[in-house]
Each structure stands twice: as structure tokens, then as C-alpha cells.
């Protein structure tokens, strides 16, 4: 088993070769790889990645005979646990998969990062990347197109293979946006692709029954729009789209808008939505087709988008969920495929399709603007589309490796764990059976898809099916910043701002440590943070003190320790180590950072029950407790593999040079 993110102290043959390659680099100044490996297989490499599949659930289903294809792989090839990253968060783990490095090498530590050099103190930021909106000239013409940036460092293994002439198909691998340049393959990005507003996903809830209080409520990841119907049951409304940075955020024109009209038939629970002469039918309890929208930024520049609808009610009241406005495959806001024309090609094959990275609207379900039935129907729709794309590309051939990813297995865990844990505050024994078994349903679909892929493989092909981390129940929120405040490590000078979050209202001159993100704790370090007060020579002692004190925190209700392990930044290595959190949290089962702490807030009681539909979690759990799973149609040479090993294994299997800075090992 890999030690936590650091190389084993024993010098392996592979470590020796790395050192030799680095030594040669110092002499010749060239680009260095470990020597070319002999191809281990004449066949192709196919990897199917399912986000967040939990080993205990998989193993119980294998025992019951509910995963026949995976059972076959277990018996004829390999089944084992796959070690995840510190922390076992999706953006962290998937980037370790891509780059074959620990987070210190690829620079992604959390869903949320912070800029330590904010004007008044540290500031939270999205942890994985950003979108810069287009820039228009004075005449309204396009000066600079919108551009996506990935904060990931390191070269993904599929790019290494591509540079050596191998043909690859990279389909929906999480947190690989923007797509990487390829000479010999194709790629479509998924998790990480934002909506047209540049957010992870911002939905719209439409209703003629909102109260003034509901309209003023600050929704996470959503907006409510009041509908006012005429006597003919017709109405019009607008929705915001792309950012127009010619205007300040406070300006009504800050986001370009698109106009829509709606007519409903309350008796039949049906209606129609129209935009720019195109329309879709809507019906209560049914997902609509895609509706194309147009956003005119100027007479010279317009941006296309797509959305669809799920009416919860069309009757005495109208209540309709409208999906976030997404990239149009024919004219994407920024490229989400490589080559860029691939997105339009897929539309030609399959019609309009979902392009948002956050593929399942957990925000809307959490806030009762989408119901469980609509959410599960969307899981079916989206898994089916990704299944179809994968099988179609497999059938078309012309590749040396194919990588494909799914995230429904993770989202079902987040949203439906409350129906499987009797100790969860929202447990409901009377919930419908298909809600209680929603997670197993996605696993069964994964098994069926694996079977369909396996049936199309050649005898010499290698198949690996894996997950990036496991899963568990989240019963209790821990307000870490409140603990820091109560224990004298953090001070507040504006309680109202501190409650809002975003590291506001903190008295930095009297603060030695703070938390922001799902799993990250930082020192307020002099010379690194704006207003830092902790001297660098005092940092190690303060980290050890925090580890010791937090390690003894007990939940008075259960008598359990809140933390399993607290990892110092020394577990990381690589070019991005300087940006690592000073402590990466490893919570015990059932505990995670509170939502307030995650957004940099300081408020509330120390412990709070989770009264949120987002009831399963893994983001700040101890990685030792939440490995992923791995199946293969071949036997392993190495036991207890790490997610960093998979890319190296593919390169070795194809007989390719392996970059000297890759940390993974060949496991076949």
C-alpha cells in the first residue's frame, strides 16, 4: 500500500530508474522519460471510471449476485480496493488519475482554494479552474473569445500517449476541462464544464406561487423567477446567460439575457415554451426536449445555449424547474471537446445533449425546486447517453485506448444516502423502494454497461473498471472555524459578515489559523497571507499543536472522536506543494466540515445535525477509510494499487515511454 502521498522510504527499482533519468537530465538538458517499455499486450486499453463507487456496497451486491459482469471479472481477473488521495475528493483523485501524481504535483487539493494575498486577507476561489468571459470592442465586435483555464499542473497520461502516436478516445473524464490538445485522438469534457454564466450550475425555478420571502431567499446554485400569467394563461420572462464584462456586476446588464414565452393548459397539466421561434412541449412530471436559446451581447455578437424543463406542477399552481443554460454543441461558448468540431459531430449523431459538467442538479433537489422522481429520471437519461456514446465510439474502433467516465454513482450516493442509514437525521423508512435503492440502481447500470463493453472487446484487450474513492453517511456537521475561534486560534471583528462566509469579518491580526474548503485548514502565515501573523519558524509547532488538539475533539452526543487523521502539508510533494493546505482534514465516519466552514464562515454551534438531502459524503473523510474499487480482466502483479498507478499501467501496456516525474507504478 502506498504511504500517504509520499514515496515509500524503500528504494524500488522504479524509483532508482527515476533518479537515474533525473541525473541524465542534469547532464544533457533534454526531455527525459524512463526507457521505453516492452508492450505488455497487443491489444487496446479500455478504462471505465465510476465516480464514488463504495466497496462495501459493491461487495454486498456481488455476494447477492446483483453484479454478474463485475462478478465475472472478479473470478477471472481481478477485484481489489483502489487507494485514493488525501483528501478523497473527486477533483483531487481524478487529477491524480490523470497526471499519475499526488496533489503536490498537480495543484488540486480541494473543490475550493484560497488566494492568500487578497487585499484585506485570504479570499476563497473555485478550486479547479475558471472561465474568463469574452471581451468586446467599442463597436460590439468580438475582441477576445471566452477562455477556460484549468489549474491542474502536470501532463495527463493521455497526452503522453498521444504525443507518442497513440490514438485515444477520452470521454467524460471528470475535471479534464478545458480539453487537452490532441493530435491523434478525440476528447469530450464533462465535470468541470461550467454553464453559460460561468458557474458550476445555476438552475431556474419558475412559479406563479412564490411568496416575497421565497423570491428574496439566497439560493445556492439557483434563482427563482416569478411568473405572472395573463387571462389566457400566457406569460413571458427572461433568464440571464453569459457575463458581459463591459458592465459592473451590480449593473442590470452584467449578464446578457434571453427572452422566453410560456403558455399552459392547467386542466391537461401541459404547456409550451417558446424562444426565438423554437418551442418545446412541457408536461407535469416529464422532462422536456432541449430548447435552444440566443443571447445577443451586441448587434455583432450572439451566444447560443440550450436548456430543458421539468414541470413539478401545472394546475392551480405552476411550478417548473428549468435547467441551467448550457453550451450549445454547434457553437460552444468555449471549446469542451477536442477537436472543437467533435461537439457538433456528436450532435449530428445523437441530437442535442447535456453539456454541463455538474450533470445532476443536486442544488435544485436540495432546495426542493426539483423532486426525487425528476432527479432519478435525469440519472437514467444521462447515464444512457454516456453509455450510448461509449459503445458507439467502441464500435467505431480506430483507437489504442478508450477512457470513459460516469458520475451518477457519486450523485446518487450524495443525495439518497439518507434512505439507507437508519442513524441519519433525515432517515425515512417509508420512502419508496426505488429511492432507498437508488445507489444500487446506478451500480447495476454500471454492471450492465461493463457487460456491453466486455462483449465488444477483442481477446487481447485490457479492461479496467474503477472508482476514484468510496462513500459514507454524513450525519453531523462540525463547525471547524467556530472551534478555532473558541480555542483562541481565530478572531472575528464583524460577526454578521463572518456568518456570511467567504473569509469575511475575520480579524486577521489576531488570527493564527482558519479553514475554508471541504477539507483544508491553513495557518495565517507571515509573508504568505495578507496580514499573516504566524512566523515561519513557528509553523511546524503550531501545526503539531492543532493536530494534537483536534485529534482529541469528542462529539458529546456520541462519545466518538471527530477526526481519524489530520495530515500535515508534508504528505505532499511536487511543484505545487507551496499551495497545499497546512493540514488536510481526515474526518471519522459520519463527520464532515459544516457548509458554513466550507465557504469560510464562522457561526453556529460546534456540532449540527445534517438536515440536508445531501446526506452522503467523502470529501474530507480519512482516505484510509474510503478506497475506491478496481476490477480488471487480467491478474495484477501488485496488490493494493493506487489511483496514480492506472495511467502508468496503460502507458506500460502500450509499450510507451513513461515520464520520469510520474509517481505511479505498473500494476499488470
Steps between C-alpha positions, in 0.01 A plus 500: 500500500626849421590712801297822518592679176876463560740258338578189703826529690618178335668568165312301238637413156263759351622768745858416407419541131334834570809625679717378217281682247513819704876470523523462124279806464750707692771397256327531165228756569247304292148372562534178694289191532557165652613274218241364258318203644430185305132492411335262744197440284428512130154625579336826591445652844145583610431664836152568636495737799201526734523786747464405866408129485517378859673161554269383782192552281669339198609198704155448648349512152762258366411263782130524408571438132378844395812596301557200271749664264716638778477161673637341184791743499562426867515125435696503175716807550530741791294671766669716764479831681658801330680742731376858460660835572532731800226619507275249318322777308404460135704792358805387697473131416411541133794733447730248668357246257572733208850608596620191691607734781403594853321836544834670566584424139170598336387796716140393575443456873131581552185615324584840650840666510597833647705795383718580803579846360152652495488878559369467857587138570473155339213456250326175393493400133371209292761231542527346154490774236329810367328653198595840363200651312538636147626854451322724250645806332331841503299414189368177655723267302678207657845601616588197713289182520406338830778282637510218751795438731584181687709545815636149458875466462668201343453321171212250491590150391268516200700795368821303553355213297372737232843661461643154433254433220231304680134559414282573798134567580454687829130519582355689797797457734429731797694823548671489163380838374597673280576198281865427437650551152523170312656410167369147470184477705179659621372621835180628657516671839237450768523585872669840503316645199307803635167642388472809279510723809839356587371326815512132590126491430227757564145374447176700482182431693191646332169544683192717532479414870821632654468713810708819529716319757568212261602740224745673733653175626866460408515165322820306459529418131157626399270794432124535542300685235142611558251427221196720445247339267244688295136399478603278209758328723789648307809668645845620405824503696873540448797299623861614539774346293862592429684765696548833320806652664436840345272547801562475873350204687247732662376626162176343365686437174778302666357179352357478149137385507275290279121537476259207519122465485284233657140390451343237724189287515431450871228241439725269295812584705683588182646801325752635253810718536618711207827683434606662170237309304597160641288318753478197726199334654489469878298261716489452877735225617678470164831635373462717193715493189783751469416862421758713321552855632674801351681768700582819312801668658504762221366535144823331390532226760257235622545186707287188477394281790265213581271413789209270584211488747349273761159625619419393854152654488277636224159550653361737757863599551786486254843390616763414239865410526714646220850359455802728494578647159769281348747516214348439156690216327486680162648825635650442846576799721847351539621171357409199712612241246821427314491559213246779551292365211443175692219660704302577183580156361341343806191716457480370145506145629275529805322837487535764771650367821593610850827693508513628860772339708295488823270258326245440779339800666562426864451871581140494381420171673646625828285815482176323398496660154538153343356182645649155544303357207631763262853452629489123449353536152790730418745239627347253255519749214858604562640154572331373184657775290849430634446125456396556141793729424749255648362203308480699179863608522602147595314361200658756265845382606808687377654539845775358718341605828153608608424667833143573608348643818165512682400703808146379577644242741637790708196729484260224598720440804496865598126546465347164599723377784241634746275212397762232577637618837256451789715732711472792260288797620293484179456122489153404381409133511180567305683641196425324169715197436660646187617799704648270763673296228601791276870440560476130420312589183792707370741217588285253309506733202878515526510121501276482191717754318812306591339189356415680177859623470646161585294336227658731240863453602764299322669215681824696543335821634542607861197627693521687832191616689565724800378770735701793631389472865239340722202644688335528839218662694522859621302546821673790674650832390800630693551877504879497492536879484283527811731255676800708391327811636406337831856375547669831429635432151256721307346838582193674355445876477172494304275208604238569233756491219670197657171312496461573127834336433757551227758574773334833572474658845818334627750702702813382324739676737376271779449182294755219484299235309189484281308249294340532158409227255374150564818363656760776536641683803760774462730699726489878474865500406710817497636569153248267334158629611402865490522603864663173598612480863652153542876510459630234259726354768192448722292326233598137562435527873160661441403231250596229750303678773188520281535135399524395864209711624266427211587132525349496849172675413206282611138524390315525833192338350672182381827492693684451169814676386421744221827452314672181387826652371618857442760514223760776492601653169815287516307205355514680166792540264550669165503832323169614653580408860517867605124532439408197710284544810702496819267228630281276286210374709424131538164475675371191674190329353180710511680837540600771250564873491181701539379683194573825681861401557539385140410845371727669755233592756521529878162445666268247662540230762802271493294198391189503280290210369490469121148606403587513132414258221875499422542219751789285375855631491868422457670834431681541834496139617822321585617349172591176679129441569370571150692321225347456160450172317685345210411213269708375207485216252865421582687403815696765688871486571457746787260485789323807642547728197468878513298715261833653387595160359233472232647742246848353537351155452339607174819653367696188590236277345530690174879491508544875538755720673392602850585848629763492773290717732205259498457342843278207411611144433403239246259261671444245218 
